[in-house]
Amino acid sequence: MPRILITNDDGIYSRGLRAAVEAVKDLGEVYVVAPLFQRSASGRAMTLHRPLRAKLIDVPGAKVAYGLDGMPVDCVIFALARFTDFDLAISGINLGENLSTEITVSGTASAAIETATHGIPSIAVSLEVDWRKTLSEGEGIDFSVASHFLRRIAKAVLERGFPDGVDMLNVNVPRDATPETEIVVTRLARRRYRPTIEERIDPRGHPYYWIVGRKCEKFEPGTDAYALKVERKVSVTPINIDMTARVDFENLYKLLIL
């Protein structure tokens, strides 16, 4: 029976993670290792300067589930050390979309990238939600359609694997999607936010800062952001973790010779 690892960055108590387990529990043995706390936007951070604590958690549908007081990538490392190899890794279902080249900031996508570096076919799946709910545990959010697409894609990957050159899939589901919503294969948009800082003054008169993002509203056709935000389709972006630019190395070498 296939072995499936499920993790996320919203935390082990997220309803999105529970929905992911429910979606694929009959496709294989499900193992869960996820953060005990909210870890959104943690990227590929690892915990190297303190010990990690793990706690057994009851997650219906999972063979075993651990909550870890670390980052999503820590969870992947823990899972591989404790349970060895997996046939498929799933990160999500995330509360809020993960789009564009900014997926490297996402703990959801980065967990899938980490499992992909170990040769495990990986899927990061995210559901578009109201931004005010992105740091919640998912109360009142309907994950049924996102679960439908996750199961459909996971089943296909387990049966047929990935084409050469694909290490993971980044899946984004519109909030108004139905099971009949079209799936499109996309590329990453170049950028979705322009980060900046917002300065405020505390009660003692000292400045402090929030990092905020200014949204880019125009997206190129064929990108994940265009598919989700404009076409209202399910975006599936194939990702290769080799970030080497596909350029003529000889020409680049000549360019660099001063």
N, C-alpha and C positions, 0 to 999 in steps of 0.2 A: 504494500500500500504506500502511495506517495507520502512524503513527510513535508508538511507546509509550516513555515515560520511566519507568524504575524507579529508586527510591531507597529509603532506609530510615534508621533511626537506630542499628541494631545493628552497622553497618559492612559494608563491601563483601565481607568474607570470611564473612559469615553464611550459613549453609545456608538460612535462610529467604529471603534475597534470591535465591540461586541457584535455589531452588524456584519463586519467582515468575517468574523469567526462563523457566525450563523450561515453566511452565504456559501462557505466552502467546506464546512465540516464533514460533508459526505463525500468530498473529493479525495480525502486523505486524512492522515493523523495530523491534527493541528497543535502546534506548540506556540505559546505566546510568551514573549518577553518584551515588556514595554515599560516606559518610565513611570515611576510612582506619581510624578508631578508633571504639570504642563511644561513642555520644552519646545514650544514653537520657535522657529527662526534660529535654531541652534546649529544648523548646518552639520558639518562633519566633526564637530567638537568632540573630544574624548576627555575623560576624567583620568588624569595621570598623577595628581598630587594629593590624593586622599583615597582611602579604601572605599569600595562600593558595598552597599548592603542590598540583599535580595530578600523578597518576601513572597511566599506562596499565596496566590490569590485565586479565588474560585471564579473561573470564567466558563460559563456553560458552553459545551461544545468543544472545549479544548482538552487535550490529553493531560496537559500540565500548563500552568501559567505562573510566571514570576513578574512581580513589580520590582523594578530596579531604581535606586535613587541616583541615577545617572542620566546620561544623554541617550538619544536614539542609537547612535553608533556604539555606545557602550553596551546597549541591549543586544545588538547584533553580535558583538564580540563574545559576550557572555553566553548567548544561545549556541554559538558555534563551538565554544569550549566545553559547554555542558552537554550538548546533545549531538555534537558532530555535524554531519552534512544534512542538507535539505534538498528536496527536488524543486521547490518553489518558495520564494519569499514574497510576502505582501506587506506593504506599509500603508496604513490607513484603516478605515476610510477617514480622511482628514476633513476637519471642519473648516471649509474655505478652500478655494482653488489654489493650485500651485502652477504658475504659468511662467513662460519666458526663460531667458538665461538666468533669472533670479532663483531658479529651482535649487541652485547650490546653497542658497541661504536656508532653504526649507529643511527642517529636521525630517519630515516625511520622505521627501525625495532623497535626502542624503543617506537615510537608513537603507533605502533600496540601492543606492549607488554602492554603499559599503558591502551589502550582500553580493552585488554583482561583481565586485572585485575578487570575491572568493569563488567565482564561477557559477553562482546560483542564479538561474533565471528569476528576475525580480519585477514586481509591479508596484508602483506608487499610485494610489488612487485617492482622488480628492473630490469633494462635493461642494459646489458653489453654495454659500449660505450668506445671510446678512452678516456684515462685518462685525456687528455687535455680539454675534454668537460664536465668533471664531475662537475665543478663549474659554468657552463653556465646556460642559461635558456632553452637550448635544441634546439637552432637554427640549422636547417638542419638535425635533427635526425628524423628517421622514427620510430614512436611509434606504427604503425599499427599492427604488429605481437604481441608485448607485450600487446596491448589493446585486441587483439583476445583472448589471453590466460587469461588475467584478467577477461574478461567478462565470459568466459567459466567456470572458477573456481568460480567466484562470484555467478553465476547463480546456480551452483551445491550446494554451501554453503547455499544460501537462501532457496533452495528447500529441502535440506536434513540435513543441519546442520553439525556439526563436530562429529566424533566418540568420545566416552569417553576418556578422557586423553589428548585431543588436544585442545589447547586454541587459537592458531594462526597458520597460514601458512606463511612461508618465501619462496617467489617465485623468481627465477632468470631466466631470458630469455637471451639466447645467441644473440649477435648482428646479426649473420647470420641465425637466426631461420626463419622458414616459418610456416604457419598454420599447416603443416603436421609434424613438428618436434615432436619427442616423448617426452612425459612427464614421468619423473621418480621421485619416492618418495625416498628421501635421508635422511641421518643424517648430522649433522654439522661436517665439518672438524675441527680438533683440533685447528689449527692456520694457517693463511695465510700470515701474515706479522710478521717480527721481528723488532719492533720499536727501533730506536736509535736516536741520535741527530747529527746534522751537524753544526759544528761551523763555523761562518764567522766573519769578522772584518768590523765594520762600518767605515765611513770616518774619524771619530775622533780616531780611533785606539782601540775602545772598542769591545769586543766579543759579539756576539748575536747568537741565536740558532734556528734552525728549527728542528721540530720532523719529521723524515722521516721513511719510512717502507721499509725493505728489504724483497722482496717476497720469499716465500717458493715455489719451483717449483714442488715438488713431493706431490701428494695427494693420499690418500687411495681410492680404489674402493668403491663405495657405499656412498661416501660423496658428499655434494653439490658442492664443488670445483672440484671434479673429473668429475661429471656429466656435469658441465658447461664448464670447461676448457679443458677437455680431450675428453669426449664423445660428446660435443656440443649438449646437450639435455637440455630441460627445467627442472630445479630442483625445486621440491616442498618439503620443509622440514617441518614436523609437529613439533610444539613447545609447550611444557608444561611449564608454567611459575613457577611451583613449582620446584625450583632448588635443593631440598633435594636429596642427593645421595642415590641411591637404594642399601644400604648395610645392613648387619645384625647388627642391633643396639646393640644387646647384645655382639657380638664379639668386636665391636668398643668400647663399654663401658669397657670391660675387658682389651683391649689394652691400654686404657687411665688411668687405675688404676696403680699408681706407687708403 
